Amino acid sequence: MTDLGAMYIGAGLAAIGIGLAALGVGNVFGSFLEGALRNPGAADGQQGRLFIGFAASELLGLIAFVVAILILFVVK
Amino acid sequence: MSAGKIDPMEQFKVEPVLGRHIDLFGYDISFTNSALFMVVVAALLFIFMVGGLQRKLIPGKWQLMVEGAVGFIDSMVSVNIGKGGKKFAPYIFSLFFFILFANLVGVLPLAVLPGLHTFAVTSHITVTAVLAFFSFGIVLAVGLIKHGFKFFSLFVPHGAPVWLMPVIVPVELISFLVRPFSLGLRLFVAMTAGHILLEVFGSFVVQGLSSGTPLGGLVGVLSFGMIVGVSALELLVCAIQAYVFALLTSLYLHDAVHLH
């Protein structure tokens, strides 16, 4: 296997993390909706926490993206 | 297929507007497209605010818009910082609207006009990191001035058993120190990723349609549909990232003002 080929495989593997972060983000919003539909009165007060949870799980997926980009464009 | 290699990073190139570099003591201080678009964003924000700053009893549409914006930030600050948070509202306001306007200017499809190419200021970590370090610096300054040495009790959570302290304190310290990096990185990567996605699908459209085969045409049309969807998603991401940046800054300020 050439170095270039190995690089592309590595970048592809790093991209798996983005899909896993998608599971996390879906879980955050899914759970929020589940709770919000049971108690709509309390939902508006929890939007800040919703976005904090979203930001935390989003960040980890974005870091996976950064790793993939670093492998593709920075590592020579 | 007449496929050239797609270079998604070319759109983020920072170059002097006037085409020549100005050197000062070995530093390049030329007026770049990044600086130009920061000025554009600041000017747009200025126009938006000045246009709405009227004291009419019955507000017009523009005044209503600005009042809504101020009220939105005001409620975010009072909910998240709580008592004593009012004086940070101007900072949070500037932060939120600068980032929001910069994001939105970045995705304007002005590149259809020849020679025009909007530049997303927030897709560079140099810009977002400076904003993040502003927030972090204000948190540090406020915490240390208001509480003095007691500020460091932030790293010692209430009610945790004492034998756990050697583990908890370093973890809390690291999570505190990592804040500016995660704040800046999130915004920068979200914007960069969106622009790369748009660039890749845009290249698919051009290459698919110019290949002249039925399959290429199909790919081009499907990619164009994808661009429309992704652009809508981008608008959402622009707003969410600006909101998250402002929200996290106000939460960190809450820590600095109230120490848990």
Boltz contact constraints between the chains, C-beta under 6 A:
constraints:
  - contact:
      token1: [A, 51]
      token2: [B, 244]
      max_distance: 6.0
  - contact:
      token1: [A, 51]
      token2: [B, 247]
      max_distance: 6.0
  - contact:
      token1: [A, 55]
      token2: [B, 244]
      max_distance: 6.0
  - contact:
      token1: [A, 59]
      token2: [B, 182]
      max_distance: 6.0
  - contact:
      token1: [A, 59]
      token2: [B, 186]
      max_distance: 6.0
  - contact:
      token1: [A, 62]
      token2: [B, 189]
      max_distance: 6.0
  - contact:
      token1: [A, 65]
      token2: [B, 193]
      max_distance: 6.0
  - contact:
      token1: [A, 66]
      token2: [B, 189]
      max_distance: 6.0
